[in-house]
Amino acid sequence: MYVFKTTGVCAKEIVFDVKENKIQDVNFKGGCPGNLLGISQLVKGMDIDHVIERFEGTLCGNKQTSCPDQFAKALKKLKEKSVESA
């Protein structure tokens, strides 16, 4: 399990699990419960690169980011760590 502390959004953190580059589970702490639960269900089993491509740059109202954008940042950070440790 990975924990990502968010910035600039209502959700305070994202807890997620990835195996073989596929999202196994996602849980947003805080934020809009229905929307984030829906996002969590939609991305299960998806390749992290596909999720990054779709979510990166998504904005929430007048904010400079969103919960989906923060999740893309979390996945990119995980990928960077994987490359560094390889």
Biopython code that builds the backbone (N, CA, C, O; Angstrom):
import numpy as np
from Bio.PDB.StructureBuilder import StructureBuilder

atoms = [
    (1, "MET", "N", (0.837, -1.188, 0.000)),
    (1, "MET", "CA", (0.000, 0.000, 0.000)),
    (1, "MET", "C", (0.872, 1.239, 0.000)),
    (1, "MET", "O", (1.924, 1.276, 0.639)),
    (2, "TYR", "N", (0.431, 2.232, -0.711)),
    (2, "TYR", "CA", (1.123, 3.504, -0.812)),
    (2, "TYR", "C", (0.203, 4.595, -0.265)),
    (2, "TYR", "O", (-1.017, 4.520, -0.414)),
    (3, "VAL", "N", (0.788, 5.596, 0.359)),
    (3, "VAL", "CA", (0.040, 6.728, 0.885)),
    (3, "VAL", "C", (0.613, 7.989, 0.267)),
    (3, "VAL", "O", (1.819, 8.229, 0.315)),
    (4, "PHE", "N", (-0.274, 8.799, -0.321)),
    (4, "PHE", "CA", (0.129, 10.062, -0.938)),
    (4, "PHE", "C", (-0.639, 11.182, -0.258)),
    (4, "PHE", "O", (-1.870, 11.179, -0.246)),
    (5, "LYS", "N", (0.087, 12.141, 0.309)),
    (5, "LYS", "CA", (-0.522, 13.318, 0.931)),
    (5, "LYS", "C", (-0.823, 14.330, -0.168)),
    (5, "LYS", "O", (0.079, 14.762, -0.885)),
    (6, "THR", "N", (-2.078, 14.702, -0.296)),
    (6, "THR", "CA", (-2.503, 15.604, -1.358)),
    (6, "THR", "C", (-2.276, 17.065, -0.974)),
    (6, "THR", "O", (-2.092, 17.390, 0.199)),
    (7, "THR", "N", (-2.292, 17.935, -1.977)),
    (7, "THR", "CA", (-2.233, 19.382, -1.759)),
    (7, "THR", "C", (-3.235, 20.063, -2.673)),
    (7, "THR", "O", (-3.392, 19.679, -3.832)),
    (8, "GLY", "N", (-3.910, 21.076, -2.148)),
    (8, "GLY", "CA", (-4.806, 21.884, -2.960)),
    (8, "GLY", "C", (-6.176, 21.296, -3.237)),
    (8, "GLY", "O", (-6.921, 21.831, -4.058)),
    (9, "VAL", "N", (-6.526, 20.193, -2.559)),
    (9, "VAL", "CA", (-7.840, 19.561, -2.762)),
    (9, "VAL", "C", (-8.469, 19.219, -1.413)),
    (9, "VAL", "O", (-7.807, 19.289, -0.377)),
    (10, "CYS", "N", (-9.731, 18.854, -1.430)),
    (10, "CYS", "CA", (-10.445, 18.520, -0.196)),
    (10, "CYS", "C", (-9.961, 17.207, 0.418)),
    (10, "CYS", "O", (-9.851, 17.095, 1.639)),
    (11, "ALA", "N", (-9.672, 16.219, -0.420)),
    (11, "ALA", "CA", (-9.146, 14.947, 0.094)),
    (11, "ALA", "C", (-7.762, 15.203, 0.689)),
    (11, "ALA", "O", (-6.955, 15.926, 0.105)),
    (12, "LYS", "N", (-7.495, 14.617, 1.835)),
    (12, "LYS", "CA", (-6.226, 14.840, 2.534)),
    (12, "LYS", "C", (-5.133, 13.863, 2.120)),
    (12, "LYS", "O", (-3.947, 14.190, 2.155)),
    (13, "GLU", "N", (-5.544, 12.665, 1.727)),
    (13, "GLU", "CA", (-4.564, 11.684, 1.275)),
    (13, "GLU", "C", (-5.233, 10.638, 0.406)),
    (13, "GLU", "O", (-6.453, 10.471, 0.413)),
    (14, "ILE", "N", (-4.387, 9.935, -0.348)),
    (14, "ILE", "CA", (-4.854, 8.847, -1.202)),
    (14, "ILE", "C", (-4.052, 7.604, -0.822)),
    (14, "ILE", "O", (-2.822, 7.617, -0.844)),
    (15, "VAL", "N", (-4.757, 6.540, -0.478)),
    (15, "VAL", "CA", (-4.127, 5.276, -0.140)),
    (15, "VAL", "C", (-4.441, 4.319, -1.282)),
    (15, "VAL", "O", (-5.603, 4.121, -1.638)),
    (16, "PHE", "N", (-3.392, 3.726, -1.854)),
    (16, "PHE", "CA", (-3.630, 2.878, -3.020)),
    (16, "PHE", "C", (-2.621, 1.743, -3.086)),
    (16, "PHE", "O", (-1.563, 1.788, -2.459)),
    (17, "ASP", "N", (-2.975, 0.724, -3.862)),
    (17, "ASP", "CA", (-2.122, -0.439, -4.053)),
    (17, "ASP", "C", (-2.002, -0.712, -5.552)),
    (17, "ASP", "O", (-2.986, -0.669, -6.291)),
    (18, "VAL", "N", (-0.778, -0.992, -5.977)),
    (18, "VAL", "CA", (-0.499, -1.285, -7.389)),
    (18, "VAL", "C", (0.299, -2.577, -7.450)),
    (18, "VAL", "O", (1.260, -2.757, -6.702)),
    (19, "LYS", "N", (-0.101, -3.476, -8.343)),
    (19, "LYS", "CA", (0.643, -4.710, -8.598)),
    (19, "LYS", "C", (0.760, -4.895, -10.098)),
    (19, "LYS", "O", (-0.222, -4.793, -10.834)),
    (20, "GLU", "N", (1.986, -5.169, -10.538)),
    (20, "GLU", "CA", (2.260, -5.388, -11.955)),
    (20, "GLU", "C", (1.699, -4.258, -12.824)),
    (20, "GLU", "O", (1.116, -4.490, -13.883)),
    (21, "ASN", "N", (1.895, -3.028, -12.336)),
    (21, "ASN", "CA", (1.497, -1.811, -13.046)),
    (21, "ASN", "C", (-0.019, -1.634, -13.150)),
    (21, "ASN", "O", (-0.489, -0.794, -13.918)),
    (22, "LYS", "N", (-0.778, -2.405, -12.398)),
    (22, "LYS", "CA", (-2.238, -2.296, -12.400)),
    (22, "LYS", "C", (-2.728, -1.857, -11.021)),
    (22, "LYS", "O", (-2.220, -2.308, -9.995)),
    (23, "ILE", "N", (-3.706, -0.984, -11.017)),
    (23, "ILE", "CA", (-4.275, -0.495, -9.759)),
    (23, "ILE", "C", (-5.156, -1.581, -9.160)),
    (23, "ILE", "O", (-6.067, -2.101, -9.804)),
    (24, "GLN", "N", (-4.857, -1.903, -7.912)),
    (24, "GLN", "CA", (-5.616, -2.930, -7.206)),
    (24, "GLN", "C", (-6.704, -2.330, -6.324)),
    (24, "GLN", "O", (-7.808, -2.868, -6.231)),
    (25, "ASP", "N", (-6.380, -1.205, -5.673)),
    (25, "ASP", "CA", (-7.316, -0.592, -4.731)),
    (25, "ASP", "C", (-6.953, 0.875, -4.564)),
    (25, "ASP", "O", (-5.776, 1.234, -4.608)),
    (26, "VAL", "N", (-7.959, 1.726, -4.372)),
    (26, "VAL", "CA", (-7.748, 3.151, -4.139)),
    (26, "VAL", "C", (-8.748, 3.619, -3.104)),
    (26, "VAL", "O", (-9.924, 3.259, -3.155)),
    (27, "ASN", "N", (-8.272, 4.434, -2.150)),
    (27, "ASN", "CA", (-9.151, 4.996, -1.136)),
    (27, "ASN", "C", (-8.739, 6.441, -0.892)),
    (27, "ASN", "O", (-7.630, 6.709, -0.429)),
    (28, "PHE", "N", (-9.633, 7.366, -1.204)),
    (28, "PHE", "CA", (-9.399, 8.782, -0.953)),
    (28, "PHE", "C", (-9.905, 9.096, 0.452)),
    (28, "PHE", "O", (-11.029, 8.736, 0.802)),
    (29, "LYS", "N", (-9.092, 9.758, 1.248)),
    (29, "LYS", "CA", (-9.471, 10.160, 2.605)),
    (29, "LYS", "C", (-9.948, 11.599, 2.556)),
    (29, "LYS", "O", (-9.152, 12.512, 2.336)),
    (30, "GLY", "N", (-11.241, 11.808, 2.761)),
    (30, "GLY", "CA", (-11.834, 13.135, 2.651)),
    (30, "GLY", "C", (-12.328, 13.361, 1.233)),
    (30, "GLY", "O", (-12.320, 12.445, 0.410)),
    (31, "GLY", "N", (-12.758, 14.580, 0.951)),
    (31, "GLY", "CA", (-13.224, 14.907, -0.388)),
    (31, "GLY", "C", (-14.686, 14.551, -0.611)),
    (31, "GLY", "O", (-15.423, 14.313, 0.346)),
    (32, "CYS", "N", (-15.104, 14.514, -1.855)),
    (32, "CYS", "CA", (-16.494, 14.232, -2.250)),
    (32, "CYS", "C", (-16.709, 12.719, -2.285)),
    (32, "CYS", "O", (-16.270, 12.063, -3.230)),
    (33, "PRO", "N", (-17.372, 12.154, -1.278)),
    (33, "PRO", "CA", (-17.428, 10.699, -1.137)),
    (33, "PRO", "C", (-17.969, 9.942, -2.352)),
    (33, "PRO", "O", (-17.361, 8.960, -2.779)),
    (34, "GLY", "N", (-19.073, 10.369, -2.904)),
    (34, "GLY", "CA", (-19.653, 9.634, -4.029)),
    (34, "GLY", "C", (-18.772, 9.661, -5.259)),
    (34, "GLY", "O", (-18.529, 8.627, -5.881)),
    (35, "ASN", "N", (-18.293, 10.841, -5.608)),
    (35, "ASN", "CA", (-17.439, 10.970, -6.793)),
    (35, "ASN", "C", (-16.155, 10.178, -6.633)),
    (35, "ASN", "O", (-15.735, 9.478, -7.554)),
    (36, "LEU", "N", (-15.531, 10.285, -5.469)),
    (36, "LEU", "CA", (-14.251, 9.608, -5.270)),
    (36, "LEU", "C", (-14.413, 8.100, -5.163)),
    (36, "LEU", "O", (-13.533, 7.350, -5.585)),
    (37, "LEU", "N", (-15.523, 7.655, -4.606)),
    (37, "LEU", "CA", (-15.798, 6.218, -4.588)),
    (37, "LEU", "C", (-15.999, 5.717, -6.017)),
    (37, "LEU", "O", (-15.528, 4.637, -6.373)),
    (38, "GLY", "N", (-16.696, 6.498, -6.826)),
    (38, "GLY", "CA", (-16.886, 6.130, -8.234)),
    (38, "GLY", "C", (-15.562, 6.050, -8.981)),
    (38, "GLY", "O", (-15.326, 5.104, -9.734)),
    (39, "ILE", "N", (-14.699, 7.036, -8.776)),
    (39, "ILE", "CA", (-13.382, 7.021, -9.410)),
    (39, "ILE", "C", (-12.603, 5.793, -8.963)),
    (39, "ILE", "O", (-11.980, 5.111, -9.778)),
    (40, "SER", "N", (-12.642, 5.518, -7.670)),
    (40, "SER", "CA", (-11.919, 4.358, -7.133)),
    (40, "SER", "C", (-12.372, 3.062, -7.791)),
    (40, "SER", "O", (-11.548, 2.206, -8.111)),
    (41, "GLN", "N", (-13.669, 2.915, -7.991)),
    (41, "GLN", "CA", (-14.197, 1.703, -8.623)),
    (41, "GLN", "C", (-13.822, 1.635, -10.104)),
    (41, "GLN", "O", (-13.512, 0.563, -10.623)),
    (42, "LEU", "N", (-13.852, 2.780, -10.775)),
    (42, "LEU", "CA", (-13.544, 2.806, -12.205)),
    (42, "LEU", "C", (-12.101, 2.438, -12.520)),
    (42, "LEU", "O", (-11.835, 1.788, -13.532)),
    (43, "VAL", "N", (-11.170, 2.846, -11.665)),
    (43, "VAL", "CA", (-9.754, 2.639, -11.988)),
    (43, "VAL", "C", (-9.217, 1.273, -11.558)),
    (43, "VAL", "O", (-8.110, 0.905, -11.951)),
    (44, "LYS", "N", (-9.960, 0.526, -10.777)),
    (44, "LYS", "CA", (-9.485, -0.802, -10.365)),
    (44, "LYS", "C", (-9.193, -1.652, -11.587)),
    (44, "LYS", "O", (-10.026, -1.784, -12.484)),
    (45, "GLY", "N", (-8.004, -2.226, -11.610)),
    (45, "GLY", "CA", (-7.593, -3.087, -12.711)),
    (45, "GLY", "C", (-6.978, -2.343, -13.880)),
    (45, "GLY", "O", (-6.461, -2.967, -14.806)),
    (46, "MET", "N", (-7.025, -1.011, -13.852)),
    (46, "MET", "CA", (-6.472, -0.230, -14.961)),
    (46, "MET", "C", (-4.959, -0.101, -14.834)),
    (46, "MET", "O", (-4.414, -0.114, -13.730)),
    (47, "ASP", "N", (-4.294, 0.024, -15.963)),
    (47, "ASP", "CA", (-2.865, 0.268, -16.023)),
    (47, "ASP", "C", (-2.601, 1.693, -15.526)),
    (47, "ASP", "O", (-3.334, 2.618, -15.877)),
    (48, "ILE", "N", (-1.563, 1.868, -14.716)),
    (48, "ILE", "CA", (-1.313, 3.185, -14.137)),
    (48, "ILE", "C", (-1.005, 4.238, -15.204)),
    (48, "ILE", "O", (-1.352, 5.406, -15.028)),
    (49, "ASP", "N", (-0.369, 3.850, -16.292)),
    (49, "ASP", "CA", (-0.071, 4.818, -17.350)),
    (49, "ASP", "C", (-1.347, 5.359, -17.991)),
    (49, "ASP", "O", (-1.418, 6.534, -18.351)),
    (50, "HIS", "N", (-2.339, 4.509, -18.128)),
    (50, "HIS", "CA", (-3.625, 4.923, -18.703)),
    (50, "HIS", "C", (-4.323, 5.912, -17.766)),
    (50, "HIS", "O", (-4.893, 6.905, -18.219)),
    (51, "VAL", "N", (-4.278, 5.637, -16.461)),
    (51, "VAL", "CA", (-4.910, 6.525, -15.477)),
    (51, "VAL", "C", (-4.186, 7.871, -15.459)),
    (51, "VAL", "O", (-4.832, 8.919, -15.427)),
    (52, "ILE", "N", (-2.869, 7.853, -15.480)),
    (52, "ILE", "CA", (-2.100, 9.106, -15.511)),
    (52, "ILE", "C", (-2.494, 9.929, -16.730)),
    (52, "ILE", "O", (-2.752, 11.128, -16.625)),
    (53, "GLU", "N", (-2.538, 9.279, -17.878)),
    (53, "GLU", "CA", (-2.884, 9.960, -19.134)),
    (53, "GLU", "C", (-4.260, 10.621, -19.052)),
    (53, "GLU", "O", (-4.440, 11.743, -19.524)),
    (54, "ARG", "N", (-5.209, 9.939, -18.465)),
    (54, "ARG", "CA", (-6.579, 10.447, -18.397)),
    (54, "ARG", "C", (-6.784, 11.504, -17.323)),
    (54, "ARG", "O", (-7.538, 12.455, -17.529)),
    (55, "PHE", "N", (-6.113, 11.349, -16.163)),
    (55, "PHE", "CA", (-6.380, 12.212, -15.013)),
    (55, "PHE", "C", (-5.474, 13.422, -14.904)),
    (55, "PHE", "O", (-5.865, 14.436, -14.324)),
    (56, "GLU", "N", (-4.269, 13.334, -15.452)),
    (56, "GLU", "CA", (-3.305, 14.416, -15.296)),
    (56, "GLU", "C", (-3.836, 15.714, -15.898)),
    (56, "GLU", "O", (-4.307, 15.735, -17.036)),
    (57, "GLY", "N", (-3.757, 16.786, -15.128)),
    (57, "GLY", "CA", (-4.193, 18.092, -15.597)),
    (57, "GLY", "C", (-5.663, 18.395, -15.382)),
    (57, "GLY", "O", (-6.115, 19.491, -15.717)),
    (58, "THR", "N", (-6.422, 17.458, -14.834)),
    (58, "THR", "CA", (-7.830, 17.697, -14.540)),
    (58, "THR", "C", (-7.929, 18.711, -13.403)),
    (58, "THR", "O", (-7.248, 18.578, -12.387)),
    (59, "LEU", "N", (-8.775, 19.720, -13.576)),
    (59, "LEU", "CA", (-8.928, 20.750, -12.553)),
    (59, "LEU", "C", (-10.289, 20.641, -11.882)),
    (59, "LEU", "O", (-11.240, 20.106, -12.451)),
    (60, "CYS", "N", (-10.364, 21.163, -10.652)),
    (60, "CYS", "CA", (-11.611, 21.183, -9.887)),
    (60, "CYS", "C", (-12.002, 22.643, -9.681)),
    (60, "CYS", "O", (-11.386, 23.349, -8.883)),
    (61, "GLY", "N", (-13.015, 23.088, -10.396)),
    (61, "GLY", "CA", (-13.450, 24.484, -10.280)),
    (61, "GLY", "C", (-12.313, 25.425, -10.613)),
    (61, "GLY", "O", (-11.684, 25.303, -11.664)),
    (62, "ASN", "N", (-12.046, 26.375, -9.710)),
    (62, "ASN", "CA", (-10.975, 27.345, -9.955)),
    (62, "ASN", "C", (-9.652, 26.935, -9.316)),
    (62, "ASN", "O", (-8.714, 27.731, -9.276)),
    (63, "LYS", "N", (-9.566, 25.704, -8.817)),
    (63, "LYS", "CA", (-8.331, 25.200, -8.219)),
    (63, "LYS", "C", (-7.335, 24.843, -9.324)),
    (63, "LYS", "O", (-7.722, 24.626, -10.473)),
    (64, "GLN", "N", (-6.072, 24.785, -8.972)),
    (64, "GLN", "CA", (-5.019, 24.444, -9.918)),
    (64, "GLN", "C", (-4.800, 22.937, -10.044)),
    (64, "GLN", "O", (-3.889, 22.493, -10.742)),
    (65, "THR", "N", (-5.638, 22.156, -9.367)),
    (65, "THR", "CA", (-5.522, 20.702, -9.359)),
    (65, "THR", "C", (-6.893, 20.115, -9.041)),
    (65, "THR", "O", (-7.879, 20.848, -8.957)),
    (66, "SER", "N", (-6.960, 18.812, -8.866)),
    (66, "SER", "CA", (-8.188, 18.108, -8.488)),
    (66, "SER", "C", (-7.775, 16.790, -7.850)),
    (66, "SER", "O", (-6.597, 16.436, -7.861)),
    (67, "CYS", "N", (-8.727, 16.071, -7.299)),
    (67, "CYS", "CA", (-8.411, 14.753, -6.736)),
    (67, "CYS", "C", (-7.889, 13.792, -7.815)),
    (67, "CYS", "O", (-6.909, 13.090, -7.567)),
    (68, "PRO", "N", (-8.511, 13.738, -9.009)),
    (68, "PRO", "CA", (-7.943, 12.885, -10.057)),
    (68, "PRO", "C", (-6.522, 13.314, -10.451)),
    (68, "PRO", "O", (-5.661, 12.462, -10.671)),
    (69, "ASP", "N", (-6.272, 14.626, -10.540)),
    (69, "ASP", "CA", (-4.939, 15.121, -10.872)),
    (69, "ASP", "C", (-3.946, 14.734, -9.778)),
    (69, "ASP", "O", (-2.811, 14.360, -10.075)),
    (70, "GLN", "N", (-4.362, 14.819, -8.525)),
    (70, "GLN", "CA", (-3.494, 14.431, -7.420)),
    (70, "GLN", "C", (-3.190, 12.929, -7.476)),
    (70, "GLN", "O", (-2.077, 12.512, -7.154)),
    (71, "PHE", "N", (-4.160, 12.126, -7.878)),
    (71, "PHE", "CA", (-3.925, 10.687, -8.016)),
    (71, "PHE", "C", (-2.912, 10.435, -9.135)),
    (71, "PHE", "O", (-2.040, 9.577, -9.000)),
    (72, "ALA", "N", (-3.026, 11.178, -10.235)),
    (72, "ALA", "CA", (-2.042, 11.045, -11.325)),
    (72, "ALA", "C", (-0.649, 11.395, -10.808)),
    (72, "ALA", "O", (0.321, 10.718, -11.149)),
    (73, "LYS", "N", (-0.535, 12.440, -9.992)),
    (73, "LYS", "CA", (0.755, 12.818, -9.403)),
    (73, "LYS", "C", (1.288, 11.701, -8.517)),
    (73, "LYS", "O", (2.484, 11.410, -8.533)),
    (74, "ALA", "N", (0.409, 11.079, -7.748)),
    (74, "ALA", "CA", (0.813, 9.976, -6.868)),
    (74, "ALA", "C", (1.348, 8.803, -7.692)),
    (74, "ALA", "O", (2.365, 8.204, -7.342)),
    (75, "LEU", "N", (0.667, 8.484, -8.774)),
    (75, "LEU", "CA", (1.102, 7.377, -9.632)),
    (75, "LEU", "C", (2.422, 7.696, -10.328)),
    (75, "LEU", "O", (3.273, 6.819, -10.473)),
    (76, "LYS", "N", (2.598, 8.934, -10.758)),
    (76, "LYS", "CA", (3.861, 9.331, -11.385)),
    (76, "LYS", "C", (5.010, 9.235, -10.380)),
    (76, "LYS", "O", (6.109, 8.798, -10.724)),
    (77, "LYS", "N", (4.750, 9.642, -9.150)),
    (77, "LYS", "CA", (5.768, 9.560, -8.103)),
    (77, "LYS", "C", (6.142, 8.102, -7.855)),
    (77, "LYS", "O", (7.319, 7.784, -7.686)),
    (78, "LEU", "N", (5.155, 7.221, -7.831)),
    (78, "LEU", "CA", (5.410, 5.793, -7.652)),
    (78, "LEU", "C", (6.266, 5.260, -8.801)),
    (78, "LEU", "O", (7.201, 4.493, -8.573)),
    (79, "LYS", "N", (5.952, 5.661, -10.028)),
    (79, "LYS", "CA", (6.744, 5.229, -11.189)),
    (79, "LYS", "C", (8.188, 5.710, -11.081)),
    (79, "LYS", "O", (9.114, 4.961, -11.391)),
    (80, "GLU", "N", (8.384, 6.940, -10.648)),
    (80, "GLU", "CA", (9.728, 7.492, -10.495)),
    (80, "GLU", "C", (10.528, 6.698, -9.470)),
    (80, "GLU", "O", (11.709, 6.422, -9.677)),
    (81, "LYS", "N", (9.883, 6.334, -8.368)),
    (81, "LYS", "CA", (10.550, 5.529, -7.341)),
    (81, "LYS", "C", (10.925, 4.176, -7.887)),
    (81, "LYS", "O", (11.994, 3.655, -7.567)),
    (82, "SER", "N", (10.062, 3.589, -8.712)),
    (82, "SER", "CA", (10.333, 2.273, -9.294)),
    (82, "SER", "C", (11.546, 2.325, -10.208)),
    (82, "SER", "O", (12.363, 1.405, -10.216)),
    (83, "VAL", "N", (11.662, 3.395, -10.975)),
    (83, "VAL", "CA", (12.797, 3.560, -11.887)),
    (83, "VAL", "C", (14.090, 3.743, -11.098)),
    (83, "VAL", "O", (15.127, 3.178, -11.445)),
    (84, "GLU", "N", (14.014, 4.539, -10.033)),
    (84, "GLU", "CA", (15.201, 4.792, -9.198)),
    (84, "GLU", "C", (15.707, 3.534, -8.515)),
    (84, "GLU", "O", (16.914, 3.350, -8.356)),
    (85, "SER", "N", (14.784, 2.667, -8.112)),
    (85, "SER", "CA", (15.187, 1.470, -7.382)),
    (85, "SER", "C", (15.578, 0.312, -8.304)),
    (85, "SER", "O", (16.094, -0.708, -7.847)),
    (86, "ALA", "N", (15.326, 0.480, -9.604)),
    (86, "ALA", "CA", (15.650, -0.605, -10.557)),
    (86, "ALA", "C", (17.127, -0.634, -10.896)),
    (86, "ALA", "O", (17.565, -1.478, -11.677)),
]
sb = StructureBuilder()
sb.init_structure("model")
sb.init_model(0)
sb.init_chain("A")
sb.init_seg("    ")
for serial, (resi, resn, name, xyz) in enumerate(atoms, 1):
    if name == "N":
        sb.init_residue(resn, " ", resi, " ")
    sb.init_atom(name, np.array(xyz, "f"), 0.0, 1.0, " ", f" {name:<3s}", serial, name[0])
structure = sb.get_structure()
